[in-house]
Amino acid sequence: MAGTVQQGTATTTGERHRLPIKTLVSASIGNAVEWFDWTVYATFVVFFAGQFFPSENEALALIGATSTYALAFFFRPLGGLLLGRFADLKGRKAGMLLTILLMAGGSMVIAILPTYEQVGWLAPVLLLLARVAQGMSLGGEVSNASAYLGEIAPPAHRGRYSAFFYISTGSALLAASLLGVLLTSTLSDDQLESYGWRIAFFIGGLLGLIGMWLRRSLVETEQFEENAEKARATKNPLLQTIKHHPKAVVQLCAFTLLSTLSYYTFFSALTPFAISFRDADKTDVFIALSIGTALFVALCYPFGKLSDHIGRKPQLLIWSGAMAVLIIPLSFLVQDNLLSLIVVFCTGLGLYALMASIAPAIMSELFPTELRATGIGAWYNLTVAVFGGTAPLVITALSDAGHPLWFFVYVAVAAAVAFAVILTLRETKGTELR
């Protein structure tokens, strides 16, 4: 048809392509809800830890609550495998509805959970079950939404469609942080401990219900419909990814290794590093992080569009190469100075946007349709659990040993590994999905 962009074709004509904004927001909102809830948990854990664990020992209560947070990470690969396979069998829409239901349900459950004082050890058990559901949900959300965005996008615009996924992530992180500022500035510590933290989880659950309502209008992808029978006939899908697509598995694990370490470096590790080891002002650190996060969100769409012009591979090579070279010098720039902190966070998160903006496109382009959600779900989430889930432990261990800078060497090595593996990627700009 003249003047249009046909889904599933690599050709474009003169007319400007119009993005299906409602569809893209509906597909991406689950990721926003997921990360909003995860950030809320980390932000308010100091206030509710004593509600679910014996409050006589504040340190042990906090350890119990943070261990529950960490344990949920290790259910991500299971969620990615099971919910990814569900999406390969039942459809991307069904998979995305299930993942957001689990996340919203988990958040609502936490918001109304009875306390340790009321039901004893049943309280932390119920908290753990809610977090496990959310961990599995997050594992499934990445694979299912990535597959959906990749499959609905015209080949010439897949990078632009992909960008919405991490625009939602950055927006959710900002919203959760701002909510934390609002509640901590308007409520006393006693109010936050008794009911304030519940407000945050309730809002997360409410956002999830809105996301479910939006996702009901999504249409199943043509790619899934055409390959549904093939997916149902596929036995041992995880084994199939290793047996028939080993190169794709290695490539996915390599750039996910650096991606997850980049995320935890700039969204988690640098804050305590700056405050504890560089005596930076807490307010300055959070201002710099907020500015860097806003820049990250602003850059995702332009970088997604850029990849549709120059290709995915050059963008990934710039990201991984720059991280390998700059991460250690950036760590020395972390000082008790707002301008230097802004430079560090904006540089790091600006580079991270090069990769994050096109992550769903890259991952979707690695596996065929009948294995796409399973392959992404299992191997992406396993890598995140192993390297992301252990990142706080590595940071703490190195800091306790008196070598906090070694963590940045660790990230530089990961960047070098990722760069070497990315060199083996084939360019997929404008190509059909397999």
C-alpha positions in Angstrom: 0.0 0.0 0.0 1.5 3.3 -1.1 2.5 5.8 1.6 2.4 3.4 4.6 4.7 1.3 6.6 3.7 -2.4 6.6 4.3 -4.5 9.7 6.5 -7.4 8.8 8.2 -5.7 5.9 11.5 -4.0 5.7 10.5 -1.3 3.3 9.3 2.2 4.1 7.8 4.8 1.8 7.5 8.5 2.0 4.8 9.0 4.6 6.0 9.5 8.2 5.4 6.5 10.4 2.9 7.2 13.2 3.6 5.4 16.4 0.7 3.5 18.1 1.3 5.4 21.4 -1.6 3.7 23.3 -0.4 0.3 22.3 3.2 1.1 23.2 2.2 2.6 26.6 0.0 -0.4 27.3 2.8 -2.9 26.5 5.4 -1.0 28.5 3.3 -0.1 31.6 3.9 -3.4 33.2 7.6 -2.8 33.3 6.9 0.6 35.0 4.7 -1.1 37.6 7.3 -3.8 38.2 10.1 -1.3 38.8 7.9 1.1 40.8 7.1 -1.7 43.3 10.7 -2.9 43.5 12.0 0.6 44.1 9.2 1.2 46.7 10.3 -1.9 48.6 14.0 -0.8 48.7 13.0 2.8 49.6 10.7 1.9 52.5 12.2 -1.3 53.8 13.7 0.6 56.8 10.2 1.6 57.9 8.4 -1.7 57.6 11.1 -4.2 58.5 10.1 -4.1 62.2 6.4 -4.8 61.1 7.2 -8.2 59.7 10.1 -9.4 61.9 10.8 -9.2 65.6 11.2 -5.4 66.3 13.3 -5.9 69.4 16.4 -6.2 67.2 16.3 -3.6 64.5 19.4 -4.9 62.7 18.1 -8.4 62.4 14.7 -7.2 61.3 16.3 -5.1 58.5 18.5 -8.1 57.5 15.4 -10.3 57.3 13.5 -7.8 55.1 16.4 -7.1 52.8 17.1 -10.8 52.5 13.5 -11.2 51.3 14.1 -8.5 48.8 17.3 -10.3 47.5 15.7 -13.7 47.5 13.0 -12.6 45.1 15.8 -11.9 42.5 16.5 -15.6 42.3 13.0 -16.4 41.3 13.4 -14.2 38.3 14.9 -17.0 36.1 12.1 -19.4 37.1 9.5 -16.7 36.3 11.3 -15.9 33.1 11.3 -19.6 32.0 7.7 -20.5 33.1 6.0 -17.2 32.1 8.1 -17.0 28.9 7.0 -20.5 27.9 3.4 -19.6 28.8 3.7 -16.6 26.4 5.2 -18.8 23.7 2.2 -21.2 24.1 -0.7 -19.0 25.0 0.3 -15.6 23.5 2.1 -12.4 24.3 -1.1 -10.7 25.5 -2.0 -13.5 27.9 1.6 -13.6 29.3 1.6 -9.8 29.9 -1.7 -9.9 31.6 -0.5 -12.7 33.9 2.7 -10.9 34.8 1.1 -7.6 35.7 -1.6 -9.5 37.7 1.1 -11.2 39.8 2.9 -7.9 40.4 -0.2 -5.9 41.3 -1.5 -8.7 43.4 1.8 -9.0 45.3 1.9 -5.2 45.9 -1.7 -5.2 47.2 -1.1 -8.2 49.5 2.0 -6.4 51.0 -0.1 -3.3 51.5 -2.7 -5.1 53.7 -0.4 -7.8 55.3 -0.8 -8.4 59.1 2.2 -7.6 61.2 4.5 -9.9 63.2 2.9 -8.6 66.4 -0.5 -9.8 65.0 0.2 -13.2 63.5 3.8 -14.0 64.5 6.0 -15.8 61.9 3.2 -16.0 59.5 3.8 -12.3 58.6 7.3 -12.8 57.1 6.2 -16.0 55.4 3.4 -14.1 53.7 5.8 -11.2 52.8 8.2 -13.7 51.3 5.4 -15.4 49.2 4.3 -12.0 47.9 7.9 -11.1 47.0 8.4 -14.4 45.2 5.3 -13.8 43.1 6.7 -10.3 42.2 10.1 -11.8 41.5 8.6 -14.3 39.1 6.5 -11.6 37.6 9.5 -9.4 36.9 11.2 -12.3 35.2 8.3 -12.9 32.9 7.5 -9.2 32.2 10.9 -8.5 30.5 10.7 -11.5 28.2 7.0 -11.2 27.3 6.9 -7.4 26.8 10.2 -7.5 24.9 8.8 -10.1 22.5 5.6 -8.2 22.1 7.3 -4.9 21.3 9.7 -6.6 18.9 6.9 -8.5 17.1 4.5 -5.5 16.6 7.2 -3.2 15.3 7.8 -2.7 11.6 11.4 -3.8 10.9 12.5 -0.2 10.0 11.2 1.1 13.3 11.9 -1.6 15.8 14.4 0.5 17.8 11.8 3.3 18.3 9.2 0.8 19.5 11.8 -0.8 21.8 12.7 2.5 23.5 9.3 2.7 25.3 10.3 -0.2 27.5 13.0 1.6 29.4 11.3 5.0 29.2 8.7 3.3 31.4 11.5 2.0 33.7 13.2 5.3 34.2 9.8 7.1 34.7 8.9 4.5 37.3 12.2 5.0 39.2 11.6 8.8 39.2 8.0 8.4 40.4 9.0 6.0 43.2 11.8 8.3 44.3 9.5 11.4 44.3 6.9 9.4 46.2 9.5 8.6 48.8 10.5 12.3 49.1 6.8 13.2 49.5 5.9 10.7 52.1 9.1 11.1 54.1 8.7 14.9 54.2 5.0 14.9 55.1 4.8 12.0 57.6 6.7 11.4 60.8 8.9 8.3 61.3 6.2 6.8 63.6 3.5 7.4 60.9 5.7 6.0 58.2 6.3 2.8 60.3 2.7 2.4 61.2 0.9 3.0 57.9 2.9 5.3 55.6 4.8 2.6 53.8 1.5 0.8 53.1 0.3 3.8 51.0 3.3 3.3 48.7 2.5 -0.3 48.1 -1.2 0.4 47.6 -0.4 3.0 44.9 1.8 0.3 43.2 -1.1 -2.2 43.3 -3.4 0.5 41.9 -1.0 1.3 39.0 -1.0 -2.5 38.3 -4.8 -2.6 38.0 -4.7 0.4 35.6 -2.1 -1.5 33.6 -4.2 -4.6 33.4 -7.2 -2.5 32.2 -5.0 -1.0 29.5 -3.5 -4.3 28.4 -7.0 -5.8 27.9 -7.2 -3.8 24.7 -4.0 -5.2 23.2 -4.2 -7.3 20.1 -2.1 -10.5 19.8 0.9 -10.3 17.5 0.8 -11.8 14.0 4.2 -13.4 14.6 2.7 -15.4 17.5 -0.5 -16.4 15.6 1.6 -17.6 12.7 4.0 -19.7 14.9 1.6 -20.9 17.6 1.4 -24.5 16.3 5.2 -24.6 16.0 5.6 -23.4 19.6 3.2 -26.1 20.8 5.1 -28.7 18.9 8.5 -27.6 20.4 9.6 -30.0 23.2 12.2 -29.0 25.8 12.4 -25.3 24.6 15.1 -24.3 27.0 17.3 -27.1 25.7 16.4 -26.1 22.2 17.8 -22.6 22.8 21.2 -24.1 23.8 21.2 -26.8 21.2 20.2 -24.7 18.2 21.0 -21.1 19.2 24.1 -21.3 21.5 25.7 -18.2 20.0 22.5 -16.2 20.7 22.5 -17.5 24.3 26.2 -16.4 24.8 25.5 -13.0 23.2 22.5 -12.4 25.3 24.3 -13.3 28.6 27.3 -11.1 27.7 25.5 -7.9 27.0 23.1 -8.6 29.9 26.1 -9.0 32.2 27.2 -5.5 31.5 23.7 -4.1 31.3 22.8 -5.3 34.8 26.1 -4.1 36.3 25.6 -0.7 34.7 22.1 -0.5 36.2 23.3 -1.4 39.7 26.3 0.8 39.5 24.5 4.0 38.7 21.1 3.3 40.3 22.4 1.6 43.5 26.2 1.3 44.1 27.2 4.9 43.5 24.9 6.4 46.1 26.3 4.6 49.2 29.9 4.8 47.7 29.6 8.6 47.3 28.1 9.1 50.8 30.3 6.6 52.7 33.6 6.8 51.0 33.7 10.2 49.4 31.8 12.1 52.1 29.4 13.5 49.5 26.3 15.4 50.7 23.2 13.1 50.6 21.0 15.7 49.0 23.6 16.5 46.3 23.8 12.7 45.5 20.1 12.4 45.1 19.8 15.6 43.1 22.5 14.3 40.7 20.9 10.9 40.5 17.5 12.5 39.7 19.1 14.6 37.0 20.9 11.6 35.5 17.7 9.5 35.6 15.7 12.3 33.8 18.4 12.4 31.2 18.3 8.6 30.8 14.5 8.8 30.2 14.9 11.7 27.7 17.6 9.9 25.7 15.9 6.5 25.3 13.6 7.5 22.4 16.3 9.4 20.4 18.7 6.5 20.9 16.1 4.0 19.8 15.4 6.0 16.7 19.2 6.3 16.1 19.6 2.5 16.1 17.1 2.3 13.2 19.5 4.5 11.2 23.0 3.4 12.2 22.2 -0.1 13.5 22.2 -1.9 16.8 25.7 -3.1 16.8 27.5 0.2 16.5 25.4 1.5 19.4 26.3 -1.5 21.6 30.0 -1.2 20.8 30.0 2.5 21.7 28.3 1.7 25.0 30.4 -1.2 26.0 33.7 0.4 24.8 33.0 3.6 26.6 32.1 1.8 29.8 35.3 -0.2 29.7 37.4 3.0 29.3 35.4 5.5 31.5 34.0 3.6 34.5 37.2 3.7 36.5 38.0 7.4 35.8 34.3 8.2 36.6 34.7 6.6 40.0 37.5 9.1 40.9 35.2 11.9 39.8 32.8 11.0 42.6 33.5 13.8 45.1 31.7 16.1 47.6 30.8 18.4 44.7 27.4 18.6 43.1 28.7 19.4 39.6 31.1 16.5 39.5 28.3 14.2 40.8 26.0 15.4 38.0 28.8 14.7 35.4 29.2 11.2 36.8 25.5 10.2 36.8 24.7 11.9 33.5 27.7 10.3 31.7 27.0 6.8 33.1 23.2 6.9 32.6 23.6 8.6 29.3 25.8 5.7 28.1 23.4 3.2 29.6 20.6 4.7 27.6 22.4 3.6 24.4 21.8 0.0 25.3 18.6 0.2 27.3 16.8 2.0 24.6 17.2 -1.0 22.2 17.3 -3.9 24.6 13.9 -5.4 23.7 14.8 -5.1 20.0 18.2 -6.8 20.4 16.8 -9.6 22.5 13.8 -10.2 20.2 16.2 -10.4 17.2 18.2 -13.2 18.8 15.6 -16.1 18.9 12.9 -17.4 16.5 9.3 -16.7 17.5 8.5 -20.1 19.0 11.4 -19.8 21.4 11.6 -16.0 21.8 9.9 -15.4 25.2 11.4 -18.6 26.7 14.9 -17.8 25.4 14.9 -14.2 26.6 13.1 -15.1 29.9 15.4 -17.8 31.0 18.9 -16.5 30.0 18.3 -12.8 30.6 17.0 -13.4 34.0 19.6 -16.0 35.0 22.3 -13.5 34.1 20.6 -10.7 36.1 20.1 -13.0 39.1 23.7 -14.1 39.1 25.3 -10.7 38.5 22.6 -8.3 39.6 21.5 -10.2 42.6 25.0 -10.5 43.9 26.1 -7.0 43.0 25.2 -5.5 46.5 27.2 -8.4 48.1 30.2 -7.8 45.9 30.1 -4.1 46.6 29.8 -4.7 50.4 32.5 -7.4 50.5 35.0 -5.2 48.6 34.2 -2.2 50.7 34.6 -4.1 53.9 38.0 -5.3 52.7 39.0 -1.7 52.1 38.9 -1.9 48.3 35.7 -0.2 47.2 37.2 0.9 43.9 37.7 -2.7 42.8 34.0 -3.0 42.1 34.5 -0.5 39.2 37.4 -2.6 37.9 35.0 -5.6 38.0 32.5 -3.5 35.9 35.3 -2.5 33.5 36.3 -6.2 32.9 32.6 -7.0 32.3 32.5 -4.2 29.8 35.6 -5.6 27.9 34.0 -9.0 27.8 30.7 -7.6 26.5 32.6 -5.6 23.9 34.4 -8.7 22.6 31.1 -10.7 22.4 29.2 -7.8 20.8 31.7 -7.9 17.9 30.2 -11.3 17.0 26.7 -9.9 16.7 25.2 -9.7 13.2 23.6 -6.4 12.3 19.8 -6.6 12.4 18.7 -3.1 11.5 15.6 -3.2 9.3 15.5 -7.0 9.1 12.6 -9.4 9.6 12.3 -11.2 12.9 13.0 -14.9 12.6 
